[in-house]
C-alpha cells in the first residue's frame, strides 16, 4: 500500500469544500444519534411514576464507575421510526 506523504493544503478550495461537507455530515449523524437516545417527557414521566429508570440509566448503574460504555447500533431502525431497533447494545 502506498503511503501518502504529501502535505495537505488546507487552504485549497477543494479541501475546504470537503471539510465543510464532512462537518455537515458529522453534525447530521450526531443529531440522529442524539434523537435515538432522547426519551420524551411523557415516557419519562410514566417511567418515573412507576419508580423505574430508563434503559441507559440502568446501564449506567451496572457499568463500573469511570468505565466507558460504547453503545453500538443506535441507528438500527432509524428510518422505520424504531430508535435503536428498540434495543440498546454496546461494549462496556
Contact map, one row per residue, 1 for C-alpha under 8 A:
11100000000000000000000000000000000000000000000000000000000000000000000000000000000000000000
11110000000000000000000000000000000000000000000000000000000000000000000000000000000000000000
11111000000000000000000000000000000000000000000000000000000000000000000000000000000000000000
01111100000000000000000000000000000000000000000000000000000000000000000000000000000000000000
00111110000000000000000000000000000000000000000000000000000000000000000000000000000000000000
00011111000000000000000000000000000000000000000000000000000000000000000000000000000000000000
00001111100000000000000000000000000000000000000000000000000000000000000000000000000000000000
00000111110000000000000000000000000000000000000000000000000000000000000000000000000000000000
00000011111100100000000000000000000000000000000000000000000000000000000000000000000000000000
00000001111100110000000000000000000000000000000000000000000000000000000000000000000000000000
00000000111110110000000000000000000000000000000000000000000000000000000000000000000000000000
00000000111111110000000000000000000000000000000000000000000000000000000000000000000000000000
00000000001111111000000000000000000000000000000000000000000000000000000000000000000000000000
00000000000111111100000000000000000000000000000000000000000000000000000000000000000000000000
00000000111111111110000000000000000000000000000000000000000000000000000000000000000000000000
00000000011111111111000000000000000000000000000000000000000000000000000000000000000000000000
00000000000011111111100000000000000000000000000000000000000000000000000000000000000000000000
00000000000001111111110000000000000000000000000000000000000000000000000000000000000000000000
00000000000000111111111000000000000000000000000000000000000000000000000000000000000000000000
00000000000000011111111100000000000000000000000000000000000000000000000000000000000000000000
00000000000000001111111110000000000000000000000000000000000000000000000000000000000000000000
00000000000000000111111111000000000000000000000000000000000000000000000000000000000000000000
00000000000000000011111111100000000000000000000000000000000000000000000000000000000000000000
00000000000000000001111111110000000000000000000000000000000000000000000000000000000000000000
00000000000000000000111111111000000000000000000000000000000000000000000000000000000000000000
00000000000000000000011111111100000000000000000000000000000000000000000000000000000000000000
00000000000000000000001111111110000000000000000000000000000000000000000000000000000000000000
00000000000000000000000111111111000000000000000000000000000000000000000000000000000000000000
00000000000000000000000011111111100000000000000000000000000000000000000000000000000000000000
00000000000000000000000001111111110000000000000000000000000000000000000000000000000000000000
00000000000000000000000000111111111000000000000000000000000000000000000000000000000000000000
00000000000000000000000000011111111100000000000000000000000000000000000000100000000000000000
00000000000000000000000000001111111110000000000000000000000000000000000001100000000000000000
00000000000000000000000000000111111111000000000000000000000000000000000000000000000000000000
00000000000000000000000000000011111111000000000000000000000000000000000000000000000000000000
00000000000000000000000000000001111111000000000000000000000000000000000001100100001100000000
00000000000000000000000000000000111111100000000000000000000000000000000001000000001000000000
00000000000000000000000000000000011111110000000000000000000000000000000000000000000000000000
00000000000000000000000000000000000011111011000000000000000000000000000000000000000000000000
00000000000000000000000000000000000001111111000000000000000000000000000000000000000000000000
00000000000000000000000000000000000000111111100000000000000000000000000000000000000000000000
00000000000000000000000000000000000000011111110000000000000000000000000000000000000000000000
00000000000000000000000000000000000000111111111000000000000000000000000000000000000000000000
00000000000000000000000000000000000000111111111100000100000000000000000000000000000000000000
00000000000000000000000000000000000000001111111110000000000000000000000000000000000000000000
00000000000000000000000000000000000000000111111111000000000000000000000000000000000000000000
00000000000000000000000000000000000000000011111111111100000000000000000000000000000000000000
00000000000000000000000000000000000000000001111111111000000000000000000000000000000000000000
00000000000000000000000000000000000000000000111111110000000000000000000000000000000000000000
00000000000000000000000000000000000000000000011111110000000000000000000000000000000000000000
00000000000000000000000000000000000000000000001111111000000000000000000000000000000000000000
00000000000000000000000000000000000000000000001111111100000000000000000000000000000000000000
00000000000000000000000000000000000000000000001100111110110000000000000000000000000000000000
00000000000000000000000000000000000000000001001000011111110000000000000000000000000000000000
00000000000000000000000000000000000000000000000000001111111000000000000000000000000000010000
00000000000000000000000000000000000000000000000000000111111100000000000000000000000000010000
00000000000000000000000000000000000000000000000000001111111110000000000000000000000000000000
00000000000000000000000000000000000000000000000000001111111111000000000000000000000000000000
00000000000000000000000000000000000000000000000000000011111111100000000000000000000000000000
00000000000000000000000000000000000000000000000000000001111111100000000000000000000000000000
00000000000000000000000000000000000000000000000000000000111111110000000000000000000000000000
00000000000000000000000000000000000000000000000000000000011111110000000000000000000000000000
00000000000000000000000000000000000000000000000000000000001111111011100000000000000000000001
00000000000000000000000000000000000000000000000000000000000011111110000000000000000000000000
00000000000000000000000000000000000000000000000000000000000000111110000000000000000000000000
00000000000000000000000000000000000000000000000000000000000000011111000000000000000000000000
00000000000000000000000000000000000000000000000000000000000000111111100000000000000000000001
00000000000000000000000000000000000000000000000000000000000000100111110000000000000000000001
00000000000000000000000000000000000000000000000000000000000000100011111000000000000000000111
00000000000000000000000000000000000000000000000000000000000000000001111100000000000000000111
00000000000000000000000000000000000000000000000000000000000000000000111111000000000000011110
00000000000000000000000000000000000000000000000000000000000000000000011111000000000000011110
00000000000000000000000000000000000000000000000000000000000000000000001111110000000110011100
00000000000000000000000000000000100110000000000000000000000000000000001111110100001110010000
00000000000000000000000000000001100100000000000000000000000000000000000011111100001110000000
00000000000000000000000000000000000000000000000000000000000000000000000011111100011110000000
00000000000000000000000000000000000000000000000000000000000000000000000000111111111110000000
00000000000000000000000000000000000100000000000000000000000000000000000001111111111110000000
00000000000000000000000000000000000000000000000000000000000000000000000000001111110000000000
00000000000000000000000000000000000000000000000000000000000000000000000000001111110000000000
00000000000000000000000000000000000000000000000000000000000000000000000000001111111000000000
00000000000000000000000000000000000000000000000000000000000000000000000000011111111111000000
00000000000000000000000000000000000110000000000000000000000000000000000001111100111111000000
00000000000000000000000000000000000100000000000000000000000000000000000011111100011111110000
00000000000000000000000000000000000000000000000000000000000000000000000011111100011111100000
00000000000000000000000000000000000000000000000000000000000000000000000000000000011111110000
00000000000000000000000000000000000000000000000000000000000000000000000000000000000111111000
00000000000000000000000000000000000000000000000000000011000000000000001111000000000101111100
00000000000000000000000000000000000000000000000000000000000000000000001110000000000000111110
00000000000000000000000000000000000000000000000000000000000000000000111110000000000000011111
00000000000000000000000000000000000000000000000000000000000000000000111100000000000000001111
00000000000000000000000000000000000000000000000000000000000000100011110000000000000000000111
